[in-house]
């Protein structure tokens, strides 16, 4: 690695943090069994009178709980049922137009990470009034306060309900990233009863996605002590709650801990940003179509190992704070955390390695990841596209 190249990346990262730096965005959170029924009280206390309830058709039984709470309080509402296909920016604009036509004053997003991302894009389009989705792609381009959003996740793990960015399909086969603090929903209801019917694959994939967010936020050079404390707490809760929830559905307390972990992972990642694992996963997902959680299970441990001495101390501290330390040397504690993540992924049915990729595909994924991360993400080390290709090849080898 050229010292000049490394210095250039670090300088660009410093400028990027000055221009686009974010802090922990505090949300008004209601959590616990039955939290969903506080939605009407939350609306009244915020002087909101007509929400647009956004949910997939498969969420109808859960959506009915929300509508029942609204009906009991004599509030009016409109409902938007998500199309059962890949959503596009035109769909988001259609929702925005319906929101305007129905004279709604807020959004209630009920569902998984895809629903959260789609709803937040629609709220952003409502805020910018006439600008296109393409004009929002990038960093801090919304520059407006969004209509109030109440996020009610029915799955846990990905952190979408607390993230300051969305990754959305552009309708042409690519996923584009919109990043702005305004995208963090100001209201969040975490009800463990809503997770009772989450499938095992969805639970495992979403949670591994969130684990990747938490680990990379902790390792980021842009993270302060407060961000690292949130990221460590998120990882601790993932390690404690994911396996029992995957095995048997978990207790309400365990499901609640997983929902809390997801929120904290999104919160920490919004402030500190992602890293090389996330960049590789995003690029590989675009090309291979594999779920992000499956890719995270294979890529994140390899990235953590490759950092070597650049991240040993931080990984050892994270191992201690999350309960994964071995009680040995700092390097042994760091290694114990990597091993713990691999064991967890195996136990919840995630693959230990990616499917083998053609050399040209490896090169393309690595180039995309380097272009996304270098100059923006404050990773422990600076890697070239060639080094990222090595990481990717290692992630394709069974351990």
C-alpha positions as CSV (number, residue, x, y, z in Angstrom):
1,X,0.0,0.0,0.0
2,X,1.5,3.4,-1.0
3,X,1.9,5.8,1.8
4,X,0.8,8.6,-0.5
5,X,-2.4,6.8,-1.4
6,X,-3.1,6.1,2.3
7,X,-2.5,9.7,3.2
8,X,-4.7,10.9,0.4
9,X,-7.6,8.6,1.5
10,X,-7.2,9.7,5.1
11,X,-7.2,13.4,4.1
12,X,-10.4,12.8,2.0
13,X,-12.0,11.0,4.9
14,X,-11.3,13.9,7.2
15,X,-12.8,16.4,4.8
16,X,-15.8,14.0,4.2
17,X,-16.4,13.9,8.0
18,X,-16.4,17.7,8.3
19,X,-18.8,18.1,5.4
20,X,-21.1,15.1,6.1
21,X,-20.4,14.2,9.7
22,X,-23.3,12.9,11.8
23,X,-24.0,12.5,15.4
24,X,-26.2,10.0,17.3
25,X,-29.8,10.8,16.4
26,X,-32.1,10.4,19.3
27,X,-35.5,8.8,18.7
28,X,-38.5,8.8,20.8
29,X,-38.8,5.0,21.6
30,X,-41.6,3.1,23.1
31,X,-40.7,-0.6,23.7
32,X,-42.2,-3.6,25.3
33,X,-45.1,-6.0,24.8
34,X,-48.1,-4.0,23.6
35,X,-46.1,-1.0,22.5
36,X,-47.9,-1.0,19.2
37,X,-51.1,0.1,20.9
38,X,-49.5,3.3,22.0
39,X,-49.5,4.6,18.5
40,X,-52.7,6.7,18.9
41,X,-51.4,8.3,22.0
42,X,-48.1,9.1,20.3
43,X,-50.0,10.7,17.4
44,X,-52.1,12.8,19.7
45,X,-49.2,14.0,21.8
46,X,-47.4,15.1,18.6
47,X,-50.6,16.8,17.2
48,X,-50.8,14.5,14.2
49,X,-54.2,13.6,13.0
50,X,-54.1,11.5,9.8
51,X,-51.3,8.9,9.2
52,X,-50.6,7.0,6.0
53,X,-50.2,3.4,7.2
54,X,-47.7,1.6,4.9
55,X,-47.4,-2.2,5.0
56,X,-47.1,-5.3,2.8
57,X,-50.2,-7.4,2.2
58,X,-48.5,-10.2,4.2
59,X,-48.5,-8.0,7.3
60,X,-52.3,-7.6,7.3
61,X,-52.9,-9.2,10.7
62,X,-50.3,-7.0,12.3
63,X,-51.5,-4.0,10.4
64,X,-55.0,-4.6,11.8
65,X,-53.6,-4.2,15.3
66,X,-52.4,-0.7,14.4
67,X,-55.7,0.2,12.7
68,X,-57.6,-1.1,15.7
69,X,-55.6,1.2,18.0
70,X,-56.3,4.1,15.7
71,X,-60.0,3.3,15.5
72,X,-60.4,3.1,19.2
73,X,-59.1,6.7,19.4
74,X,-61.4,8.0,16.7
75,X,-58.4,8.9,14.5
76,X,-58.7,8.8,10.7
77,X,-56.1,7.2,8.4
78,X,-55.2,5.9,5.0
79,X,-53.6,2.6,4.0
80,X,-51.0,1.9,1.3
81,X,-50.4,-1.7,0.6
82,X,-46.9,-2.4,-0.8
83,X,-46.9,-4.1,-4.3
84,X,-45.6,-7.7,-4.1
85,X,-42.6,-7.1,-6.3
86,X,-39.3,-5.2,-6.3
87,X,-40.2,-1.6,-5.5
88,X,-39.0,1.3,-7.6
89,X,-38.6,5.0,-7.2
90,X,-41.9,5.4,-9.2
91,X,-43.7,3.3,-6.5
92,X,-42.2,5.7,-3.8
93,X,-43.5,8.7,-5.8
94,X,-46.9,7.1,-6.2
95,X,-47.0,6.7,-2.4
96,X,-46.0,10.3,-2.0
97,X,-48.8,11.4,-4.3
98,X,-51.4,9.3,-2.4
99,X,-50.1,10.8,0.9
100,X,-50.7,14.3,-0.5
101,X,-54.1,13.4,-2.1
102,X,-55.4,11.9,1.1
103,X,-54.3,14.9,3.1
104,X,-52.1,12.9,5.5
105,X,-49.7,14.5,7.9
106,X,-47.4,11.6,8.8
107,X,-46.3,8.1,7.9
108,X,-46.6,4.8,9.9
109,X,-44.2,2.3,8.5
110,X,-45.0,-1.3,9.5
111,X,-42.7,-4.1,8.3
112,X,-39.2,-5.2,7.6
113,X,-36.1,-3.3,6.5
114,X,-37.3,-3.0,2.9
115,X,-40.6,-1.4,4.1
116,X,-38.6,1.0,6.2
117,X,-36.4,2.0,3.4
118,X,-39.2,2.4,0.9
119,X,-41.3,4.5,3.3
120,X,-38.4,6.8,4.2
121,X,-37.8,7.5,0.5
122,X,-41.4,8.4,0.1
123,X,-41.3,10.7,3.1
124,X,-38.2,12.3,1.6
125,X,-39.9,12.8,-1.7
126,X,-42.8,14.4,0.2
127,X,-40.4,16.8,1.9
128,X,-38.5,17.9,-1.3
129,X,-41.7,18.5,-3.3
130,X,-41.1,17.8,-7.0
131,X,-37.5,16.7,-6.9
132,X,-36.7,13.2,-8.2
133,X,-35.3,10.2,-6.4
134,X,-32.1,10.7,-8.4
135,X,-31.6,14.1,-6.9
136,X,-31.5,12.6,-3.4
137,X,-28.8,10.0,-4.1
138,X,-25.6,10.8,-2.2
139,X,-24.9,12.5,1.1
140,X,-27.0,15.2,2.8
141,X,-29.0,16.2,-0.3
142,X,-32.5,16.3,1.3
143,X,-31.8,19.3,3.5
144,X,-35.4,19.4,4.6
145,X,-37.3,18.1,7.6
146,X,-39.3,15.0,6.6
147,X,-43.0,14.5,7.5
148,X,-43.1,12.7,10.8
149,X,-42.4,9.0,10.5
150,X,-43.4,6.4,13.1
151,X,-41.4,3.2,12.5
152,X,-42.9,-0.1,13.7
153,X,-40.6,-2.9,12.8
154,X,-42.0,-6.4,12.5
155,X,-38.6,-8.0,12.2
156,X,-35.3,-7.2,13.9
157,X,-31.7,-7.1,13.0
158,X,-31.0,-4.9,10.0
159,X,-31.2,-1.5,11.9
160,X,-33.2,0.1,9.1
161,X,-35.6,1.6,11.6
162,X,-32.8,3.8,13.0
163,X,-30.4,4.3,10.0
164,X,-29.7,7.6,8.5
165,X,-29.4,6.1,5.0
166,X,-31.4,3.9,2.7
167,X,-30.3,1.6,-0.1
168,X,-33.1,1.5,-2.7
169,X,-33.4,0.0,-6.2
170,X,-33.3,2.6,-8.9
171,X,-35.5,0.6,-11.3
172,X,-32.6,-0.2,-13.6
173,X,-31.0,-3.0,-11.8
174,X,-28.8,-1.0,-9.4
175,X,-29.3,0.0,-5.7
176,X,-28.6,3.6,-4.9
177,X,-27.8,5.0,-1.5
178,X,-29.4,8.1,0.0
179,X,-27.8,9.3,3.2
180,X,-29.1,12.1,5.3
181,X,-29.8,12.6,9.1
182,X,-33.4,13.5,8.2
183,X,-34.0,9.9,7.3
184,X,-33.9,8.7,10.9
185,X,-37.5,8.2,12.0
186,X,-38.2,10.4,15.0
187,X,-40.6,7.8,16.5
188,X,-40.0,4.1,17.0
189,X,-42.3,1.5,18.5
190,X,-40.6,-1.8,19.4
191,X,-43.2,-4.5,20.2
192,X,-41.8,-8.1,20.6
193,X,-45.2,-9.5,19.9
194,X,-44.8,-8.4,16.3
195,X,-41.8,-10.7,15.8
196,X,-43.6,-14.0,16.6
197,X,-44.0,-15.1,13.0
198,X,-40.6,-14.0,11.6
199,X,-39.1,-16.9,9.6
200,X,-35.7,-18.3,10.7
201,X,-33.9,-17.3,7.5
202,X,-35.2,-13.7,7.7
203,X,-34.3,-13.5,11.4
204,X,-30.7,-14.8,10.8
205,X,-30.0,-12.7,7.8
206,X,-31.4,-9.4,9.2
207,X,-29.5,-9.9,12.5
208,X,-26.2,-10.7,10.8
209,X,-26.7,-7.5,8.8
210,X,-27.1,-5.6,12.0
211,X,-24.1,-7.3,13.6
212,X,-22.0,-6.1,10.7
213,X,-23.3,-2.5,11.2
214,X,-22.4,-2.6,15.0
215,X,-18.9,-4.1,14.6
216,X,-17.9,-1.7,11.8
217,X,-19.3,1.3,13.7
218,X,-17.2,0.3,16.7
219,X,-14.1,-0.1,14.5
220,X,-14.6,3.2,12.7
221,X,-12.2,6.0,13.2
222,X,-15.2,8.4,13.1
223,X,-16.7,6.8,16.2
224,X,-16.4,8.5,19.6
225,X,-16.8,6.9,23.0
226,X,-20.6,7.3,23.0
227,X,-21.0,5.6,19.6
228,X,-18.7,2.8,20.6
229,X,-20.7,2.2,23.8
230,X,-24.0,1.9,21.7
231,X,-22.3,-0.4,19.2
232,X,-20.9,-2.7,21.9
233,X,-24.3,-2.9,23.6
234,X,-25.9,-3.8,20.3
235,X,-23.4,-6.6,19.7
236,X,-23.9,-7.9,23.3
237,X,-27.6,-8.1,22.8
238,X,-27.3,-9.8,19.4
239,X,-24.9,-12.4,20.9
240,X,-27.3,-13.1,23.8
241,X,-30.7,-13.1,22.0
242,X,-30.3,-14.2,18.4
243,X,-29.7,-17.9,18.9
244,X,-32.6,-18.5,21.3
245,X,-34.9,-16.5,19.1
246,X,-33.8,-18.5,16.1
247,X,-34.1,-21.8,17.9
248,X,-37.5,-21.5,19.5
249,X,-38.9,-18.0,18.9
250,X,-37.4,-16.7,22.1
251,X,-39.2,-15.1,25.1
252,X,-40.7,-11.7,24.8
253,X,-37.7,-10.3,26.7
254,X,-35.3,-12.0,24.2
255,X,-37.2,-10.7,21.2
256,X,-37.3,-7.3,22.7
257,X,-33.5,-7.5,23.2
258,X,-33.0,-8.3,19.6
259,X,-35.2,-5.4,18.5
260,X,-33.2,-3.1,20.8
261,X,-30.0,-4.4,19.4
262,X,-31.2,-3.6,15.9
263,X,-32.1,-0.1,16.9
264,X,-28.7,0.5,18.5
265,X,-26.8,-1.0,15.6
266,X,-28.6,1.4,13.2
267,X,-28.0,4.3,15.6
268,X,-24.3,3.6,15.9
269,X,-23.8,3.0,12.2
270,X,-25.6,6.3,11.3
271,X,-23.1,8.2,13.4
272,X,-19.9,6.4,12.6
273,X,-20.6,5.0,9.1
274,X,-19.9,1.6,7.6
275,X,-16.6,-0.1,6.6
276,X,-15.1,-2.4,4.1
277,X,-17.3,-5.4,5.0
278,X,-20.4,-3.4,4.3
279,X,-18.9,-2.0,1.0
280,X,-18.1,-5.5,-0.2
281,X,-21.5,-6.9,0.8
282,X,-23.3,-4.1,-0.9
283,X,-21.3,-4.6,-4.1
284,X,-21.6,-8.4,-4.0
285,X,-25.3,-8.1,-3.4
286,X,-25.8,-6.0,-6.5
287,X,-24.0,-8.5,-8.6
288,X,-24.9,-11.9,-7.1
289,X,-28.3,-11.1,-5.7
290,X,-27.5,-12.9,-2.4
291,X,-29.1,-11.5,0.8
292,X,-26.9,-9.1,2.7
293,X,-27.0,-11.2,5.9
294,X,-25.7,-14.2,4.1
295,X,-22.8,-12.2,2.6
296,X,-22.1,-10.5,6.0
297,X,-21.7,-13.9,7.6
298,X,-18.9,-14.8,5.2
299,X,-17.3,-11.4,4.7
300,X,-17.2,-9.7,8.1
301,X,-15.0,-12.2,9.9
302,X,-12.5,-12.2,7.1
303,X,-12.3,-8.4,7.2
304,X,-11.9,-8.4,10.9
305,X,-9.0,-10.9,10.6
306,X,-7.3,-9.0,7.8
307,X,-7.1,-5.8,9.8
308,X,-4.6,-7.5,12.0
309,X,-2.7,-5.2,14.3
310,X,-4.6,-2.2,12.9
311,X,-7.7,-3.3,14.9
312,X,-6.5,-5.8,17.6
313,X,-7.0,-3.4,20.5
314,X,-10.4,-2.2,19.4
315,X,-11.6,-5.8,18.7
316,X,-10.3,-7.0,22.0
317,X,-12.2,-4.2,23.8
318,X,-15.3,-5.0,21.8
319,X,-15.0,-8.6,22.8
320,X,-14.8,-7.7,26.4
321,X,-17.8,-5.3,26.3
322,X,-19.9,-7.8,24.4
323,X,-19.1,-10.8,26.5
324,X,-17.1,-12.7,23.8
325,X,-13.6,-12.3,25.3
326,X,-11.4,-15.4,26.0
327,X,-9.5,-13.9,28.9
328,X,-6.2,-14.3,27.1
329,X,-4.0,-11.8,25.3
330,X,-5.4,-8.9,23.3
331,X,-4.9,-10.8,20.1
332,X,-6.6,-13.9,21.6
333,X,-9.6,-11.8,22.7
334,X,-9.9,-10.3,19.2
335,X,-9.6,-13.8,17.7
336,X,-12.3,-15.1,20.1
337,X,-14.7,-12.5,18.9
338,X,-14.2,-13.5,15.3
339,X,-14.6,-17.1,16.2
340,X,-17.8,-16.3,18.1
341,X,-19.3,-14.6,15.1
342,X,-18.5,-17.5,12.9
343,X,-20.0,-20.0,15.4
344,X,-23.2,-17.9,15.7
345,X,-23.6,-17.7,11.9
346,X,-23.2,-21.5,11.7
347,X,-25.7,-22.1,14.5
348,X,-28.4,-20.0,12.8
349,X,-28.0,-21.6,9.5
350,X,-25.9,-19.0,7.6
351,X,-23.3,-20.2,5.1
352,X,-19.7,-20.1,6.3
353,X,-18.4,-18.9,2.9
354,X,-19.8,-17.3,-0.2
355,X,-20.3,-19.3,-3.4
356,X,-17.2,-19.3,-5.6
357,X,-17.0,-16.3,-7.9
358,X,-15.4,-16.0,-11.4
359,X,-12.2,-13.9,-11.3
360,X,-13.8,-11.1,-13.3
361,X,-16.7,-10.9,-10.8
362,X,-14.2,-10.7,-7.9
363,X,-12.4,-7.9,-9.6
364,X,-15.6,-5.9,-10.3
365,X,-16.9,-6.3,-6.7
366,X,-13.6,-5.3,-5.2
367,X,-13.4,-2.2,-7.5
368,X,-16.9,-1.1,-6.6
369,X,-16.2,-1.6,-2.9
370,X,-12.9,0.4,-3.1
371,X,-14.7,3.2,-4.9
372,X,-17.4,3.3,-2.3
373,X,-15.2,3.1,0.8
374,X,-11.9,4.8,0.1
375,X,-12.1,8.5,0.8
376,X,-15.3,8.1,2.8
377,X,-15.2,5.3,5.4
378,X,-12.8,5.7,8.3
379,X,-11.7,2.0,8.4
380,X,-8.8,0.9,10.6
381,X,-6.6,0.4,7.5
382,X,-6.8,1.6,3.9
383,X,-6.9,-1.1,1.3
384,X,-6.7,-1.1,-2.5
385,X,-9.1,-2.9,-4.8
386,X,-6.5,-5.7,-5.1
387,X,-6.5,-6.2,-1.3
388,X,-10.2,-6.2,-1.2
389,X,-10.2,-8.8,-3.9
390,X,-8.0,-11.0,-1.6
391,X,-10.6,-10.6,1.1
392,X,-13.3,-11.6,-1.2
393,X,-11.5,-14.7,-2.4
394,X,-10.9,-15.7,1.2
395,X,-14.6,-15.2,2.0
396,X,-15.3,-17.7,-0.7
397,X,-13.2,-20.4,0.9
398,X,-14.8,-22.8,3.4
399,X,-13.3,-22.4,6.9
